[in-house]
């Protein structure tokens, strides 16, 4: 199976989607892996090294965006819409550098409140798989 993630953020709400592609006999395993990772993220701290890698990735993306005029203007527009001010590149990087492992766990518990999640399954699956899936999802609520 393969699993991927996408995110779409707005000021007051957003969407984080997890997708899994698999054979129908691997459906439950695929869903279980996604739910278990979300639970793990909520309960355990991420490694400091992983947080550093993410911060470095975000910082490099911010710096690379400065090479594209459209990206610069789009970021300024979103900054004005959501924060009522335009943040400089250095201000953005400074905010990212302040994020801690504890911040990540706290926000993770808010973002990944599984009682607010929806599970959609497309494709062929049996009634037995559907019932097993319901039980497994309810276990995480």
Long-range contacts (C-beta under 8 A, 24 or more apart in sequence): 1-26, 1-29, 1-30, 1-33, 3-30, 3-33, 3-34, 11-81, 11-82, 16-111, 24-123, 24-124, 24-125, 24-126, 24-129, 27-121, 27-123, 27-125, 27-129, 27-133, 28-129, 28-132, 28-133, 28-136, 31-119, 31-121, 31-133, 31-136, 31-137, 32-136, 35-114, 35-136, 35-137, 35-140, 38-112, 38-114, 38-140, 39-114, 39-140, 41-105, 41-108, 41-112, 42-105, 42-108, 42-109, 42-112, 44-105, 45-101, 45-102, 45-104, 45-105, 46-101, 46-104, 46-105, 48-101, 51-99, 51-100, 51-101, 51-104, 55-96, 55-97, 55-99, 58-96, 59-93, 59-96, 59-97, 62-89, 62-92, 62-93, 62-96, 63-89, 114-140, 114-141, 115-141
